[in-house]
Amino acid sequence: MNLAVGASTVLKVQINPADAANKQVTFKTSDPTVATVSSDGTVAGVKAGSATVTVTTDDGGKTATATVTVA
């Protein structure tokens, strides 16, 4: 995903199965000086560079990642 400095976007998370009892997830960025991520999945570009955003399910600890390039 590409973002401009100062821009933001919301990551969409799909939990399977769709009727899972616990759909809570946690977001984390590898470099908050490049891109921040809030608890609702909003990613904001801070300065030029690359960062990896990881989302982890609270139930089961499954993970997915997205690379964010800020320019």
C-alpha positions in Angstrom: 0.0 0.0 0.0 1.3 3.5 -0.8 0.5 6.5 1.3 1.6 10.2 1.1 3.0 11.9 4.2 0.0 13.1 6.1 -2.5 10.9 4.3 -4.4 8.0 5.9 -6.5 5.0 5.0 -8.4 2.3 6.9 -7.3 -1.4 6.7 -10.2 -3.8 6.1 -10.0 -7.0 8.1 -12.0 -10.1 7.2 -12.5 -12.7 10.0 -13.3 -16.2 9.0 -15.6 -17.8 9.8 -17.9 -14.9 9.5 -19.9 -16.0 12.5 -16.8 -16.2 14.8 -17.7 -15.3 18.4 -14.6 -13.2 18.9 -13.7 -10.8 16.1 -11.4 -8.6 18.0 -8.0 -7.8 16.5 -4.9 -5.8 17.4 -2.9 -3.7 15.0 0.9 -3.0 15.3 3.3 -1.1 13.1 7.0 -2.0 12.7 8.0 1.6 12.6 5.8 4.3 14.1 8.1 7.0 12.8 7.1 6.1 9.3 3.5 5.0 9.7 1.2 4.8 12.6 -1.8 2.5 13.0 -4.7 3.0 15.4 -6.9 0.4 17.1 -9.5 0.7 14.3 -7.0 0.0 11.6 -6.4 3.6 10.4 -2.9 3.8 8.9 -1.3 7.3 8.6 1.8 8.2 6.8 4.3 10.1 9.0 7.5 10.4 7.0 9.0 8.8 3.9 10.0 5.1 4.3 8.5 1.7 4.6 6.8 -0.1 7.6 4.9 -3.3 8.1 1.5 -3.3 9.7 0.6 -6.5 11.4 -2.9 -7.5 12.5 -3.4 -10.3 15.0 -6.6 -11.9 16.0 -7.2 -12.0 19.8 -8.7 -15.5 19.4 -6.1 -17.8 18.0 -3.3 -15.4 17.4 -3.6 -15.5 13.6 -1.7 -12.8 11.8 -1.7 -10.9 8.5 0.6 -8.2 7.3 0.6 -5.2 4.9 3.6 -3.3 3.8 3.1 0.5 3.8 5.3 2.7 1.7 5.1 6.4 2.6 6.4 8.9 0.1 
